[in-house]
Amino acid sequence: MPKAGIIYNDLKPIASRVAIELEEKLTAAGWHVCVTSSIGGILGYANPESPVCHTPVDGLIPPGFDSDMKFAVVLGGDGTVLAASRQVAPLGIPLLTVNTGHMGFLTETYLSQLSQAIEQAMAGEYEIEERAMLTVKVLRGESVLWEALCLNEMVLHREPLTCMCHFEIAIGRHAPVDIAADGIIVSTPTGSTAYSLSAGGPVVTPGIPALQLVPICPHSLASRALVFPDTETVNIYPVNIPRLVMVVDGNGGCYVFSEDRVYLERSQYSVRFIRLQPPEFFRILREKLGWGLPHIAKPTSVELP
């Protein structure tokens, strides 16, 4: 009996209703179905009174989900997709992402097209697009205080955000650099269209083996976004700051003190997205962000007198 999964945002009534209907449909078609909420992929917050909030990255796998699962359907918006990615990436389960939210930048299809999409998924008529993830750890000495898988970005900043702070950053074997800014972002190509884009970083197309470091409101004309190979590790040290706040995928994180360091590397796991048609990244940029749309005042050729 083939096996499928459903991960849904149980805070959205429409996603909850569709999850029930979809489970019934797959079961009637002879599939074994495991259903879970995306809440299991939501990251926790450590705090100064209880700094250790260490759940291993493979500790978020939902009950019943395993590597025998043919695919899992995700019902929600981009936040649900981010949570589901952390839940199943260690298993390599392909995700069919269905938008029940607003932007839906990471989603593949809509509820109105769900029936056809499920038929394609059950028949195996799709392509797989892999997206790189980051492993993010907060270390105090050799002890891991907090860790997570990250699909979009890691953000490190001071409270409140408008206060400038200093970071010492070592990328791979290169000499450390010092950056003065309100905060810094380390982003994957997938995350280059998220917070990194708003902070002035470049768009990096999926599939390029690169990461980027983007200062937030840097206090220097020389501090600009840096794109570097994803084979390099990143170590970030707070400098003369009582504490910083780290947030991963806009979802969860912890405080980082002067005796801590943040360590990032490309994860051994990746997210495997189901694409019902060949991926066309520029089309998504155009539809979701308006990139490359024709200018309404585009000039036409005229005859000169």
DOSE-764280 format. One record per residue (C-alpha): residue in three letters; chain; x, y, z. Coordinates in steps of 0.001 Angstrom, whole numbers, plus 500000, padded with zeros to 6 digits. Layout:
<atoms>
{r = ALA	c = A	xx = X	yy = Y	zz = Z}
...
</atoms>
This chain:
<atoms>
{r = MET	c = A	xx = 500000	yy = 500000	zz = 500000}
{r = PRO	c = A	xx = 501532	yy = 503358	zz = 498997}
{r = LYS	c = A	xx = 501981	yy = 505920	zz = 501732}
{r = ALA	c = A	xx = 501413	yy = 509689	zz = 501705}
{r = GLY	c = A	xx = 501448	yy = 512467	zz = 504262}
{r = ILE	c = A	xx = 499456	yy = 515627	zz = 504903}
{r = ILE	c = A	xx = 500904	yy = 518592	zz = 506811}
{r = TYR	c = A	xx = 498488	yy = 521448	zz = 507394}
{r = ASN	c = A	xx = 498153	yy = 524732	zz = 509243}
{r = ASP	c = A	xx = 495586	yy = 523923	zz = 511909}
{r = LEU	c = A	xx = 495095	yy = 527630	zz = 512653}
{r = LYS	c = A	xx = 493409	yy = 528057	zz = 509267}
{r = PRO	c = A	xx = 489898	yy = 526558	zz = 509064}
{r = ILE	c = A	xx = 490110	yy = 526085	zz = 505293}
{r = ALA	c = A	xx = 493381	yy = 524142	zz = 505583}
{r = SER	c = A	xx = 491902	yy = 521963	zz = 508328}
{r = ARG	c = A	xx = 488818	yy = 521217	zz = 506234}
{r = VAL	c = A	xx = 490805	yy = 520399	zz = 503104}
{r = ALA	c = A	xx = 493131	yy = 518133	zz = 505116}
{r = ILE	c = A	xx = 490166	yy = 515995	zz = 506158}
{r = GLU	c = A	xx = 488763	yy = 515858	zz = 502632}
{r = LEU	c = A	xx = 492148	yy = 515005	zz = 501146}
{r = GLU	c = A	xx = 492763	yy = 512242	zz = 503669}
{r = GLU	c = A	xx = 489433	yy = 510675	zz = 502721}
{r = LYS	c = A	xx = 490248	yy = 510913	zz = 499003}
{r = LEU	c = A	xx = 493681	yy = 509343	zz = 499314}
{r = THR	c = A	xx = 492407	yy = 506605	zz = 501613}
{r = ALA	c = A	xx = 489602	yy = 505750	zz = 499180}
{r = ALA	c = A	xx = 492244	yy = 505474	zz = 496436}
{r = GLY	c = A	xx = 494102	yy = 502830	zz = 498441}
{r = TRP	c = A	xx = 496757	yy = 504990	zz = 500077}
{r = HIS	c = A	xx = 497890	yy = 504858	zz = 503690}
{r = VAL	c = A	xx = 497781	yy = 508449	zz = 504965}
{r = CYS	c = A	xx = 499506	yy = 510131	zz = 507924}
{r = VAL	c = A	xx = 498207	yy = 513550	zz = 508936}
{r = THR	c = A	xx = 499977	yy = 516065	zz = 511154}
{r = SER	c = A	xx = 499922	yy = 519759	zz = 511986}
{r = SER	c = A	xx = 502724	yy = 522063	zz = 510896}
{r = ILE	c = A	xx = 502942	yy = 523230	zz = 514508}
{r = GLY	c = A	xx = 505476	yy = 520441	zz = 515027}
{r = GLY	c = A	xx = 507904	yy = 522291	zz = 512769}
{r = ILE	c = A	xx = 507597	yy = 525601	zz = 514592}
{r = LEU	c = A	xx = 510871	yy = 526494	zz = 516278}
{r = GLY	c = A	xx = 511059	yy = 527223	zz = 519973}
{r = TYR	c = A	xx = 512462	yy = 530291	zz = 521669}
{r = ALA	c = A	xx = 515208	yy = 530077	zz = 524259}
{r = ASN	c = A	xx = 515430	yy = 532905	zz = 526789}
{r = PRO	c = A	xx = 518028	yy = 534265	zz = 529226}
{r = GLU	c = A	xx = 516533	yy = 532362	zz = 532168}
{r = SER	c = A	xx = 516499	yy = 529096	zz = 530195}
{r = PRO	c = A	xx = 519080	yy = 529427	zz = 527402}
{r = VAL	c = A	xx = 519118	yy = 525779	zz = 526367}
{r = CYS	c = A	xx = 516330	yy = 524917	zz = 523941}
{r = HIS	c = A	xx = 518034	yy = 522140	zz = 522042}
{r = THR	c = A	xx = 515877	yy = 519953	zz = 519837}
{r = PRO	c = A	xx = 517999	yy = 518010	zz = 517320}
{r = VAL	c = A	xx = 517062	yy = 518768	zz = 513717}
{r = ASP	c = A	xx = 515804	yy = 515209	zz = 513232}
{r = GLY	c = A	xx = 513665	yy = 515479	zz = 516369}
{r = LEU	c = A	xx = 510885	yy = 517310	zz = 514489}
{r = ILE	c = A	xx = 509897	yy = 514369	zz = 512271}
{r = PRO	c = A	xx = 506142	yy = 513769	zz = 512748}
{r = PRO	c = A	xx = 504897	yy = 510379	zz = 514041}
{r = GLY	c = A	xx = 504271	yy = 507915	zz = 511217}
{r = PHE	c = A	xx = 506390	yy = 509799	zz = 508680}
{r = ASP	c = A	xx = 509268	yy = 507793	zz = 507231}
{r = SER	c = A	xx = 511387	yy = 507419	zz = 504101}
{r = ASP	c = A	xx = 508814	yy = 505043	zz = 502561}
{r = MET	c = A	xx = 506399	yy = 507948	zz = 502122}
{r = LYS	c = A	xx = 505946	yy = 508761	zz = 498425}
{r = PHE	c = A	xx = 505068	yy = 512411	zz = 499013}
{r = ALA	c = A	xx = 503484	yy = 514786	zz = 501506}
{r = VAL	c = A	xx = 500949	yy = 517512	zz = 500778}
{r = VAL	c = A	xx = 501448	yy = 520834	zz = 502584}
{r = LEU	c = A	xx = 498339	yy = 522974	zz = 503113}
{r = GLY	c = A	xx = 499046	yy = 526570	zz = 504150}
{r = GLY	c = A	xx = 501125	yy = 529587	zz = 503283}
{r = ASP	c = A	xx = 504864	yy = 530194	zz = 503174}
{r = GLY	c = A	xx = 505210	yy = 529869	zz = 506951}
{r = THR	c = A	xx = 503610	yy = 526421	zz = 506800}
{r = VAL	c = A	xx = 505995	yy = 525410	zz = 504011}
{r = LEU	c = A	xx = 508981	yy = 526527	zz = 506098}
{r = ALA	c = A	xx = 507755	yy = 524513	zz = 509083}
{r = ALA	c = A	xx = 506987	yy = 521435	zz = 506983}
{r = SER	c = A	xx = 510433	yy = 521614	zz = 505398}
{r = ARG	c = A	xx = 512056	yy = 521245	zz = 508799}
{r = GLN	c = A	xx = 509755	yy = 518335	zz = 509628}
{r = VAL	c = A	xx = 510538	yy = 516168	zz = 506604}
{r = ALA	c = A	xx = 513920	yy = 517277	zz = 505199}
{r = PRO	c = A	xx = 515843	yy = 514591	zz = 507140}
{r = LEU	c = A	xx = 513672	yy = 511960	zz = 505410}
{r = GLY	c = A	xx = 513862	yy = 513399	zz = 501885}
{r = ILE	c = A	xx = 510090	yy = 513265	zz = 501400}
{r = PRO	c = A	xx = 508915	yy = 515248	zz = 498328}
{r = LEU	c = A	xx = 506529	yy = 518073	zz = 499235}
{r = LEU	c = A	xx = 503520	yy = 519141	zz = 497177}
{r = THR	c = A	xx = 502842	yy = 522643	zz = 498491}
{r = VAL	c = A	xx = 499316	yy = 524062	zz = 498197}
{r = ASN	c = A	xx = 498632	yy = 527726	zz = 498889}
{r = THR	c = A	xx = 495856	yy = 528507	zz = 501353}
{r = GLY	c = A	xx = 497546	yy = 531737	zz = 502498}
{r = HIS	c = A	xx = 498395	yy = 535050	zz = 500864}
{r = MET	c = A	xx = 501755	yy = 535465	zz = 499111}
{r = GLY	c = A	xx = 502459	yy = 531770	zz = 498607}
{r = PHE	c = A	xx = 505908	yy = 532406	zz = 497128}
{r = LEU	c = A	xx = 507058	yy = 528897	zz = 498060}
{r = THR	c = A	xx = 503877	yy = 527089	zz = 497077}
{r = GLU	c = A	xx = 503393	yy = 525135	zz = 493862}
{r = THR	c = A	xx = 499640	yy = 525199	zz = 493331}
{r = TYR	c = A	xx = 496307	yy = 526529	zz = 494591}
{r = LEU	c = A	xx = 493264	yy = 524898	zz = 496168}
{r = SER	c = A	xx = 491334	yy = 525328	zz = 492932}
{r = GLN	c = A	xx = 493885	yy = 523075	zz = 491212}
{r = LEU	c = A	xx = 494322	yy = 520586	zz = 494059}
{r = SER	c = A	xx = 492356	yy = 517723	zz = 492498}
{r = GLN	c = A	xx = 494479	yy = 517646	zz = 489355}
{r = ALA	c = A	xx = 497668	yy = 518147	zz = 491342}
{r = ILE	c = A	xx = 496897	yy = 515143	zz = 493552}
{r = GLU	c = A	xx = 496233	yy = 512973	zz = 490512}
{r = GLN	c = A	xx = 499631	yy = 513932	zz = 489108}
{r = ALA	c = A	xx = 501338	yy = 513284	zz = 492435}
{r = MET	c = A	xx = 499765	yy = 509846	zz = 492830}
{r = ALA	c = A	xx = 500816	yy = 508974	zz = 489277}
{r = GLY	c = A	xx = 504359	yy = 510247	zz = 489862}
{r = GLU	c = A	xx = 504019	yy = 512771	zz = 487023}
{r = TYR	c = A	xx = 506194	yy = 515527	zz = 488398}
{r = GLU	c = A	xx = 509755	yy = 516806	zz = 488700}
{r = ILE	c = A	xx = 511741	yy = 517281	zz = 491909}
{r = GLU	c = A	xx = 513430	yy = 520588	zz = 492672}
{r = GLU	c = A	xx = 515908	yy = 520488	zz = 495558}
{r = ARG	c = A	xx = 516504	yy = 523583	zz = 497663}
{r = ALA	c = A	xx = 519529	yy = 523932	zz = 499962}
{r = MET	c = A	xx = 519090	yy = 524407	zz = 503701}
{r = LEU	c = A	xx = 521336	yy = 525736	zz = 506459}
{r = THR	c = A	xx = 522168	yy = 524181	zz = 509795}
{r = VAL	c = A	xx = 522228	yy = 526940	zz = 512405}
{r = LYS	c = A	xx = 523716	yy = 526406	zz = 515853}
{r = VAL	c = A	xx = 524333	yy = 528597	zz = 518877}
{r = LEU	c = A	xx = 527383	yy = 527329	zz = 520746}
{r = ARG	c = A	xx = 528831	yy = 528178	zz = 524135}
{r = GLY	c = A	xx = 532194	yy = 526541	zz = 524137}
{r = GLU	c = A	xx = 531476	yy = 523097	zz = 522732}
{r = SER	c = A	xx = 527904	yy = 522932	zz = 524075}
{r = VAL	c = A	xx = 525016	yy = 523340	zz = 521649}
{r = LEU	c = A	xx = 522429	yy = 525671	zz = 523175}
{r = TRP	c = A	xx = 520082	yy = 525815	zz = 520191}
{r = GLU	c = A	xx = 519968	yy = 524472	zz = 516641}
{r = ALA	c = A	xx = 517632	yy = 524391	zz = 513686}
{r = LEU	c = A	xx = 517309	yy = 523733	zz = 509991}
{r = CYS	c = A	xx = 516853	yy = 526920	zz = 507997}
{r = LEU	c = A	xx = 515394	yy = 527256	zz = 504498}
{r = ASN	c = A	xx = 515282	yy = 531049	zz = 504182}
{r = GLU	c = A	xx = 517580	yy = 532982	zz = 506494}
{r = MET	c = A	xx = 519166	yy = 533526	zz = 509865}
{r = VAL	c = A	xx = 518902	yy = 537053	zz = 511281}
{r = LEU	c = A	xx = 521013	yy = 538338	zz = 514171}
{r = HIS	c = A	xx = 520248	yy = 541749	zz = 515652}
{r = ARG	c = A	xx = 520107	yy = 543780	zz = 518825}
{r = GLU	c = A	xx = 517063	yy = 544774	zz = 520829}
{r = PRO	c = A	xx = 515690	yy = 547190	zz = 519773}
{r = LEU	c = A	xx = 516500	yy = 546722	zz = 516105}
{r = THR	c = A	xx = 517479	yy = 550362	zz = 515629}
{r = CYS	c = A	xx = 520565	yy = 550041	zz = 517859}
{r = MET	c = A	xx = 523838	yy = 549572	zz = 515999}
{r = CYS	c = A	xx = 526099	yy = 546724	zz = 517045}
{r = HIS	c = A	xx = 529342	yy = 545091	zz = 515935}
{r = PHE	c = A	xx = 529842	yy = 541607	zz = 514545}
{r = GLU	c = A	xx = 533054	yy = 539716	zz = 513951}
{r = ILE	c = A	xx = 532422	yy = 537264	zz = 511142}
{r = ALA	c = A	xx = 534691	yy = 534496	zz = 509878}
{r = ILE	c = A	xx = 533774	yy = 532851	zz = 506568}
{r = GLY	c = A	xx = 535622	yy = 529609	zz = 505976}
{r = ARG	c = A	xx = 539397	yy = 529984	zz = 506300}
{r = HIS	c = A	xx = 539305	yy = 533665	zz = 505329}
{r = ALA	c = A	xx = 540371	yy = 536423	zz = 507702}
{r = PRO	c = A	xx = 537574	yy = 537623	zz = 510001}
{r = VAL	c = A	xx = 535813	yy = 540863	zz = 509135}
{r = ASP	c = A	xx = 534125	yy = 543399	zz = 511383}
{r = ILE	c = A	xx = 530713	yy = 544767	zz = 510458}
{r = ALA	c = A	xx = 528893	yy = 547591	zz = 512225}
{r = ALA	c = A	xx = 525163	yy = 547468	zz = 511490}
{r = ASP	c = A	xx = 521717	yy = 547119	zz = 513030}
{r = GLY	c = A	xx = 521919	yy = 543411	zz = 512259}
{r = ILE	c = A	xx = 523059	yy = 540822	zz = 509742}
{r = ILE	c = A	xx = 521328	yy = 538250	zz = 507573}
{r = VAL	c = A	xx = 522792	yy = 534995	zz = 506294}
{r = SER	c = A	xx = 520554	yy = 533732	zz = 503506}
{r = THR	c = A	xx = 520163	yy = 530764	zz = 501188}
{r = PRO	c = A	xx = 519190	yy = 531274	zz = 497519}
{r = THR	c = A	xx = 515598	yy = 530489	zz = 498536}
{r = GLY	c = A	xx = 515766	yy = 533188	zz = 501215}
{r = SER	c = A	xx = 517184	yy = 535742	zz = 498795}
{r = THR	c = A	xx = 513604	yy = 536728	zz = 497890}
{r = ALA	c = A	xx = 512587	yy = 537139	zz = 501539}
{r = TYR	c = A	xx = 514042	yy = 539410	zz = 504257}
{r = SER	c = A	xx = 517380	yy = 539571	zz = 502447}
{r = LEU	c = A	xx = 515693	yy = 541168	zz = 499434}
{r = SER	c = A	xx = 514032	yy = 543810	zz = 501618}
{r = ALA	c = A	xx = 517424	yy = 544588	zz = 503155}
{r = GLY	c = A	xx = 518944	yy = 545286	zz = 499732}
{r = GLY	c = A	xx = 520459	yy = 541898	zz = 498982}
{r = PRO	c = A	xx = 520522	yy = 540422	zz = 495450}
{r = VAL	c = A	xx = 518174	yy = 537756	zz = 494155}
{r = VAL	c = A	xx = 520049	yy = 534449	zz = 493807}
{r = THR	c = A	xx = 518351	yy = 531901	zz = 491573}
{r = PRO	c = A	xx = 517742	yy = 528452	zz = 493065}
{r = GLY	c = A	xx = 520363	yy = 525871	zz = 492262}
{r = ILE	c = A	xx = 523314	yy = 528225	zz = 492567}
{r = PRO	c = A	xx = 525565	yy = 526769	zz = 495308}
{r = ALA	c = A	xx = 525936	yy = 530022	zz = 497198}
{r = LEU	c = A	xx = 525028	yy = 531811	zz = 500414}
{r = GLN	c = A	xx = 524875	yy = 535523	zz = 501053}
{r = LEU	c = A	xx = 525689	yy = 537794	zz = 503956}
{r = VAL	c = A	xx = 523616	yy = 540996	zz = 504083}
{r = PRO	c = A	xx = 524205	yy = 543767	zz = 506671}
{r = ILE	c = A	xx = 521040	yy = 545485	zz = 507903}
{r = CYS	c = A	xx = 521464	yy = 549280	zz = 507752}
{r = PRO	c = A	xx = 525277	yy = 549147	zz = 507906}
{r = HIS	c = A	xx = 527173	yy = 552150	zz = 509253}
{r = SER	c = A	xx = 529655	yy = 552110	zz = 506378}
{r = LEU	c = A	xx = 529636	yy = 552871	zz = 502680}
{r = ALA	c = A	xx = 531803	yy = 549782	zz = 502184}
{r = SER	c = A	xx = 529503	yy = 547235	zz = 503835}
{r = ARG	c = A	xx = 527503	yy = 545578	zz = 501088}
{r = ALA	c = A	xx = 525925	yy = 542180	zz = 500529}
{r = LEU	c = A	xx = 528450	yy = 539394	zz = 499980}
{r = VAL	c = A	xx = 527758	yy = 536237	zz = 497972}
{r = PHE	c = A	xx = 530079	yy = 533307	zz = 498684}
{r = PRO	c = A	xx = 530207	yy = 529517	zz = 498053}
{r = ASP	c = A	xx = 527944	yy = 527397	zz = 500245}
{r = THR	c = A	xx = 530889	yy = 525081	zz = 500933}
{r = GLU	c = A	xx = 532177	yy = 527729	zz = 503366}
{r = THR	c = A	xx = 531186	yy = 527674	zz = 507027}
{r = VAL	c = A	xx = 530269	yy = 530853	zz = 508882}
{r = ASN	c = A	xx = 531117	yy = 531765	zz = 512477}
{r = ILE	c = A	xx = 529641	yy = 534933	zz = 513976}
{r = TYR	c = A	xx = 530868	yy = 536427	zz = 517244}
{r = PRO	c = A	xx = 529054	yy = 539248	zz = 519084}
{r = VAL	c = A	xx = 531430	yy = 542099	zz = 519987}
{r = ASN	c = A	xx = 530921	yy = 544196	zz = 523142}
{r = ILE	c = A	xx = 527196	yy = 543590	zz = 523225}
{r = PRO	c = A	xx = 525329	yy = 542289	zz = 526324}
{r = ARG	c = A	xx = 523116	yy = 540138	zz = 524128}
{r = LEU	c = A	xx = 521708	yy = 539775	zz = 520641}
{r = VAL	c = A	xx = 518565	yy = 538152	zz = 519313}
{r = MET	c = A	xx = 518745	yy = 535445	zz = 516654}
{r = VAL	c = A	xx = 515711	yy = 534559	zz = 514539}
{r = VAL	c = A	xx = 515575	yy = 531722	zz = 512000}
{r = ASP	c = A	xx = 513067	yy = 531773	zz = 509131}
{r = GLY	c = A	xx = 511145	yy = 534521	zz = 510932}
{r = ASN	c = A	xx = 509899	yy = 531846	zz = 513269}
{r = GLY	c = A	xx = 511985	yy = 531099	zz = 516335}
{r = GLY	c = A	xx = 515364	yy = 531564	zz = 517891}
{r = CYS	c = A	xx = 517209	yy = 532595	zz = 520999}
{r = TYR	c = A	xx = 519357	yy = 535183	zz = 522720}
{r = VAL	c = A	xx = 523042	yy = 535191	zz = 521848}
{r = PHE	c = A	xx = 525464	yy = 536487	zz = 524490}
{r = SER	c = A	xx = 529023	yy = 537773	zz = 524177}
{r = GLU	c = A	xx = 530422	yy = 534381	zz = 525198}
{r = ASP	c = A	xx = 528453	yy = 532590	zz = 522455}
{r = ARG	c = A	xx = 529006	yy = 532132	zz = 518751}
{r = VAL	c = A	xx = 526598	yy = 531403	zz = 515911}
{r = TYR	c = A	xx = 527744	yy = 528672	zz = 513542}
{r = LEU	c = A	xx = 526199	yy = 528110	zz = 510105}
{r = GLU	c = A	xx = 526886	yy = 525600	zz = 507359}
{r = ARG	c = A	xx = 525035	yy = 524124	zz = 504434}
{r = SER	c = A	xx = 522979	yy = 521261	zz = 505799}
{r = GLN	c = A	xx = 523380	yy = 517685	zz = 504667}
{r = TYR	c = A	xx = 519599	yy = 517799	zz = 504186}
{r = SER	c = A	xx = 517705	yy = 519631	zz = 501480}
{r = VAL	c = A	xx = 514039	yy = 520274	zz = 500783}
{r = ARG	c = A	xx = 512587	yy = 518355	zz = 497838}
{r = PHE	c = A	xx = 509711	yy = 520253	zz = 496232}
{r = ILE	c = A	xx = 507321	yy = 518642	zz = 493768}
{r = ARG	c = A	xx = 507020	yy = 520661	zz = 490564}
{r = LEU	c = A	xx = 504029	yy = 519802	zz = 488428}
{r = GLN	c = A	xx = 505628	yy = 521564	zz = 485486}
{r = PRO	c = A	xx = 509259	yy = 522475	zz = 484783}
{r = PRO	c = A	xx = 510369	yy = 525097	zz = 487342}
{r = GLU	c = A	xx = 510347	yy = 528649	zz = 485960}
{r = PHE	c = A	xx = 511811	yy = 530946	zz = 488609}
{r = PHE	c = A	xx = 511526	yy = 534157	zz = 486585}
{r = ARG	c = A	xx = 507804	yy = 533571	zz = 486127}
{r = ILE	c = A	xx = 507403	yy = 533342	zz = 489910}
{r = LEU	c = A	xx = 509413	yy = 536547	zz = 490372}
{r = ARG	c = A	xx = 507168	yy = 538278	zz = 487849}
{r = GLU	c = A	xx = 503889	yy = 537003	zz = 489299}
{r = LYS	c = A	xx = 504714	yy = 537428	zz = 492994}
{r = LEU	c = A	xx = 507112	yy = 540388	zz = 493045}
{r = GLY	c = A	xx = 506451	yy = 542158	zz = 489742}
{r = TRP	c = A	xx = 510015	yy = 541648	zz = 488460}
{r = GLY	c = A	xx = 510560	yy = 542378	zz = 484760}
{r = LEU	c = A	xx = 507048	yy = 543594	zz = 483981}
{r = PRO	c = A	xx = 506823	yy = 545800	zz = 480879}
{r = HIS	c = A	xx = 506875	yy = 549502	zz = 481670}
{r = ILE	c = A	xx = 503539	yy = 551148	zz = 480918}
{r = ALA	c = A	xx = 505324	yy = 554062	zz = 479232}
{r = LYS	c = A	xx = 507547	yy = 551923	zz = 477049}
{r = PRO	c = A	xx = 508423	yy = 554119	zz = 474044}
{r = THR	c = A	xx = 507374	yy = 553209	zz = 470545}
{r = SER	c = A	xx = 509287	yy = 553961	zz = 467383}
{r = VAL	c = A	xx = 508361	yy = 557276	zz = 465765}
{r = GLU	c = A	xx = 509418	yy = 558939	zz = 462576}
{r = LEU	c = A	xx = 511674	yy = 561920	zz = 463031}
{r = PRO	c = A	xx = 510847	yy = 565031	zz = 460965}
</atoms>
